[in-house]
Amino acid sequence: MTEFRRNAFKAGLRAKKLQIGLWQSLCSNIAAEICSDSGFDWLLLDTEHSPNEIPDLLSQLQAIEKGTATGIIRPAWNDAVLIKRCLDIGAQTLLIPYVQSVEEAKAAVAATRYPPHGIRGVSVAARASRYGRVPGYLTKANEEICVLVQVETRQSLDAIEGIAAVEGVDGVFIGPSDLAASLGHLGNPQHADVQAAMKEAVERLTKVGKPAGILTGNEEEARRYIDWGYLFVAVGSDVGLLAKSADTLARKFKPA
Ligand SMILES: O=C(O)C(=O)C[C@H](O)[C@@H](O)CO
């Protein structure tokens, strides 16, 4: 019998365990497979700022299944159709960008739930149910679906407790680049005002018992965010790793 797949990332969030991730923007199943054997807890397959399409995402999910990491997809927008397509190919954890209000957080959750709890369209033969072979998938799916919402503007910061309290929101991710832009510091998430906002955000989320996540390519910052209480932290990206290693190697033989 084909078993219903459990979501290790969601279990880690419930246990308030620190989970370390890597951002995947190369849109490559081979890169994703390589990174999935590194020991990370999660790999974020981005479609908001990377040219990833559904077939690319599907092959990346397949590639990372045998590794240590849970695949998380970020749809390009808080859109029920994009969300449905990511769920149907087997993603159980989604990171929804630019959630500005309680209403938008509710809409994100509703897009992941079958009626009567939401509006997810029903497929009886999608990969999510192992092509219809998982007994009772339609009634059990919600148990393992994990919804992360992105708070990345001044407006959403103001509403952070309400957004976090929406039933079905499992975690809140602070987007450093967009938050910096919204606070008037485009391109400078290190600015003291932005750092203070990110610290306050995790403190407020911790107070209401909701796990907070973040991304940085800088080790010192990552350690600081972990000290502040962030629980799902992406500590780099496949693009960053490749660019940095390629530059370092080239410099050894072709000094600038
Ligand atoms: O605001 C942010 O920071 C994010 O949402 C993450 C970025 O989109 C990521 O691509 C890094 O630039």
PDBQT file of the ligand as one rigid body, heavy atoms in Angstrom, charges set to zero:
ROOT
HETATM    1  O1  LIG A 301      12.518  39.931   1.089  1.00  0.00    +0.000 OA
HETATM    2  C1  LIG A 301      13.316  38.984   1.036  1.00  0.00    +0.000 C 
HETATM    3  O2  LIG A 301      14.489  39.044   1.467  1.00  0.00    +0.000 OA
HETATM    4  C2  LIG A 301      12.851  37.754   0.447  1.00  0.00    +0.000 C 
HETATM    5  O3  LIG A 301      11.681  37.580   0.243  1.00  0.00    +0.000 OA
HETATM    6  C3  LIG A 301      13.855  36.750  -0.008  1.00  0.00    +0.000 C 
HETATM    7  C4  LIG A 301      14.332  37.167  -1.364  1.00  0.00    +0.000 C 
HETATM    8  O4  LIG A 301      13.267  37.108  -2.245  1.00  0.00    +0.000 OA
HETATM    9  C5  LIG A 301      15.447  36.275  -1.832  1.00  0.00    +0.000 C 
HETATM   10  O5  LIG A 301      15.344  36.072  -3.170  1.00  0.00    +0.000 OA
HETATM   11  C6  LIG A 301      16.786  36.857  -1.586  1.00  0.00    +0.000 C 
HETATM   12  O6  LIG A 301      16.986  38.031  -2.324  1.00  0.00    +0.000 OA
ENDROOT
TORSDOF 0
